C-alpha cells in the first residue's frame, strides 16, 4: 500500500486518527473531557482542572511584518483563554510558554513579545508558571493554559434536539482583516473600518466574561477559532445530531459590510474564515431569552435536530454549502 502523506489525509482526518489511537487509553476515572473537546478536563475532588494548548507558527499563523511583537504575545495567550472560555465558567489560572526563536531575532522583539504575554496574563490574573526556549528556524510560540473551576463544565457533546444554536458578537472580521493584509500589505493607507478588521485579526479578545455569565444555561459550547462551519460540525457531527442554519441570521459587523459590500463574500468570511474567537453554543428554547438578557450580543442562527445532517438556508431557501476554509495540510 502506498504510504500516504499528511497532505493527502488532511488536518481533521489526521486528528481523528490520533484521537482513535488514544480512545481506549483512558486509565483515569476522574477524566471528564478528553481528546476532542476544547480542553482536557479532570476532577480532583475539590475542583475541575481544564488544560489546553495552542501554537502560533511564523508564516503559518502570522507574518512578522503584519503584527507587532506585543500583539503577537497578547494573541498567543488570548487564543488559549478562548479554549478555557469554551468550557464554561472556568478561571484561566496558570500559563506555560514555549518559544522557538531564530538566533538573529532582536532583543527588542523578544521584550515586546514578553510584554504582550504579561499584558494578557495580568488581564486575567494568570501566573506564568514556566516554559521552555529553544533555537528554531522560525518563531514558534506554544502556550499551555491551566484553568480551574468548581462549576460544571460545558462540553461539546451534550446538545439536545430542539436546542437553539447561539453565537456571540459578529463573524468574518478576522478573515477580512487578513484578506486586506494579503492584498495591500502594511504600508497601505487603510480606512478606519479596514483597520478595525485588521485589529480583529491581530488582537482578538476571548469571550471569557460572556462564558461565565451564561454557562449554566447551556447544553454544549465551543469557540469558533476554526470558523462557524467547522464549529457547527463540532457540536453535531459525532453525536448523531443535525442542524438547520439560517445564514441570513449570521451576525456581520457594520465595518465588514461597509468594506466588503458583497454579502455573499461577507458570509464566506464568517463561515470559513476562523480566528474570530467567538462562542457558539446550544441552549434550550426555554433559556434562550435569559441568555440574551445576560449577553445582549447573542444571536440565534439555527436549531439542533436529529437529521444527522447540517442544512443551510438563506431566507428559507436551502443552500449548498461546501467547506472553503483554511487547511493546514
Secondary structure by P-SEA (a helix, b strand, c coil): ccccccccccaaaaaaaaaaaacccccccccccccccccbbbbcccbbbbbbbbbbbcccccccccccaaaaaaaaaaaaaaaaaaaccccccbbbbbbbbcccccaaaaaaaaaaaaaaaaaaccccccccccccccbbbbbbbbbbbcccccccccccccbbbbbccccaaaaaaaaaaacccccccccaaaaaaaaaacbbbbaaaaaaaccccccccccccccaaaaaaaacccccbbbbbbcccccccaaaaaacccaaaaaaaaacccccccccccccccaaaaaaaaccccccccccccccbbbbbcccccccccccccccc
